[in-house]
Amino acid sequence: MNWFDFGGFSQLPGGGLTLAIIVLVLFLGFVGAPLWVWSLFAAVLLWGFGAPVWVWVVVGVPLLILNIPPLRKALLSKPLMQTLKGFMPRLSTTEQQALESGTVWVEGEFFKGKPDVKRLQSEPFPELSAEEKAFLEGPCEELCKMVDDWDVTVRKDLPPEAWEYIKKEKFWGLIIPRQYGGLEFSATGHAQVVSKLASRSLTLGITVMVPNSLGPAELLIHYGTEEQKNHYLPRLAAGEEIPCFALTEPKAGSDASSIEATGVVFRGDDGKPYIRLNFEKRYITLGAIATLLGLAFNLEDPENLLGKGTSPGITVALIPTDTPGIDTQWRHDPLGIPFVNSYIVGRNVEIPVDYIIGGPARAGDGWRMLMESLAVGRGISLPSNSVGMSKVAVRGVGAYARVREQFGLPIGKFEGVEEPMARIGGLTYLMDAFARFTTGGLDRGAKPPVISAIAKYNATELARMVANDTMDVLGGAGIVRGPRNIAANPYTGAPIGITVEGANILTRTLIIFGQGIIRSHPYVLKQLKAIMEKDAEAFDRYVWKHVGMVFRNFFRSVLLSLSRGYLASSPVSGPTARYWRRLSWGSATFAFLADLSLATLGGNLRRKEKLSGRFADVLSWLYIATAVLRRYEVEGRRKEDLPFVLWSLEYAFARIQEAFTGIYQNMPVMRWLFAGPVSWWNRLNPIGRTPSDRLGHQVAQLIQQPGEQRERLTAGIFVPEDPKSALGRLEYALVKVVEAEPVLQKIRKAIREGKLPKARPAKLVEQAVAKGIITAEEAQKVHEAEAARLEAITVDAFRIEEYFAGTPSAPRKLHPEETGA
């Protein structure tokens, strides 16, 4: 008789014993019980069922080995480490430096499969300092007033007074410490400045953005010698030096480690070491006007004069552009957006070795320096630029859709128009959320290359979607270029952000997930290092923790899917609680599938770029959903914001669902299982669905309504007060149209009651006054609204001679009656 029979447990009704065992197994798996608990559980089962000796041996010996570290290491870990040596991805020196640069931030929670939602919920959202607010409301506002985007487009340059003001007010010194004369803004302050400038002019935003991102100042602050800092940083902050940074080459774009620019160390006539440079660089912002060139190149030292070997590797130097042999007098034309972007060539350029940033001791450290700098700059520049332009779209499209009428109704009331408008409003809300969440992490000292890549990739892709939707809603007002057009340059310039600071295709596949699975995973990089260093002790310690995590995530994924996340905890209550639980559900599934892919593909995973891209999408949208949830909490859980919050979260989890579907259909292991039953269950029980039409309607209507909520949604951009400017004209018309709507409602009511004939209400104003239906003051409101409406929807037209002269500096509008239309 076995123990279960003796205790009566086997007599439990309906297979109760089996059910109890299954429940206990699921519970232990879900909580991630340690190995000794599983071992004790197995022993109890064997004893309870009266298992024969041979079963004890088959089950007990492996468990005994696993529980005794010296035995486990000798019999299992060492052979496994040897096997994995040829299976796991091999890291080159540059890859290893890239992986070791920067830090892991909240993205590491999602690779665990059991994110600490309390930690995520408590991550601070950044606030601006009083000094930063004053700068935004003062110098930043003034600079925006100096610039007209159409004028910049026509003249192909910023006005001279804008250039001088940029220097005078230290716009190129945003990140430079105060001790060197800079403004020393936080990452959030830096981002808000760029966002506001970009909302006025893409060219202006880029001109200020790039020198404060990856450039000489950033590199000098972190790696320069004291002599270099004391000499250059004050001059950069004051605008006495105009910086540029040259990394990209014809054969080295996203693969920056393959640069061919060379520097060869030689002994000069004075006996001192010098470097002879030859390079060809392109896409260099400010290059044609720069006085100071930051240059990345491969350094060779045949005589080992610097004591760093004969091939120190990638090095970064700071060189005056008037150095003989440097030719900067070239310009690229990036889609007609006239920020200064250049081609730079250097032939037999000779510089002292002291020009190396950090001095000769930093020779060969360039790749690490660049990776660490990009880990910060990539998370600030282009995300803030994208948010600024998208907020302009919200205000412009919202106003236009309320002002523009077709078939007797504002076009914003048509469901077909509401759909792209909902995307414009919802995507802008979530972009602002993750851009600010990212800079909050940077402000606290994080340098997360994976998060920065997520922010850059998604912000630029979503801004492109916003630009496309803006064009669809504006129609002719979007495609006709001129001083009235708010959409042409953001639409035209969208691919620029997609391309620079790492092309988006490769950012998605190689950095977000390709680097993330190694860098941000709690165990993978540690295991790789242990293998490379032949450290069996460390390998044994991490590999079995990793195995345990995989099993735990399997159970969590299954049970959270079955319960639709309700077995997970939420740090909050209310309408967003279910989305916090879905974060845990999505994370568990993501982590398990990522580990399964790594275990089955090993080093080949990096070549499965379509699969990697889908994993990158899951990771990205888990992060974005977290940022939205955190924003809602920090901003006071405002009920009026819920349409934007819920739309954003539904959209995020719909994108996660889409990515999971692609993963299941293309998993290289057990295709019959994943492409069959698992994929079927995934579709039947999705983690997310696209936002409902009801939510979309609410978002679309809210961005058409002037008021406090619309102001908060688009906070931080430049809104011109001049009603003759592009955005100002739309804003003015929106206010006038909204003021006139109650008057027009009176006229419509009179039409329904038969007091006035059937016609457009605006054409019955005088009759309505005569019959006492409205007052003369109310009639004036309608007249002002109709005039503003016409002014807002009129597009630019140029005299023929102006158009072909190419300098339509003061184009004259043509009304329909002038053209005979």
Beta strands, then each sheet from edge to edge (+ up, - down):
strand 1: 243-246
strand 2: 262-267
strand 3: 273-285
strand 4: 292-300
strand 5: 313-320
strand 6: 326-327
strand 7: 341-352
strand 8: 405-406
strand 9: 409-410
sheet 1: 1+ 4+ 2+ 3- 7+ 6-
sheet 2: 1+ 4+ 5-
sheet 3: 8+ 9-
end
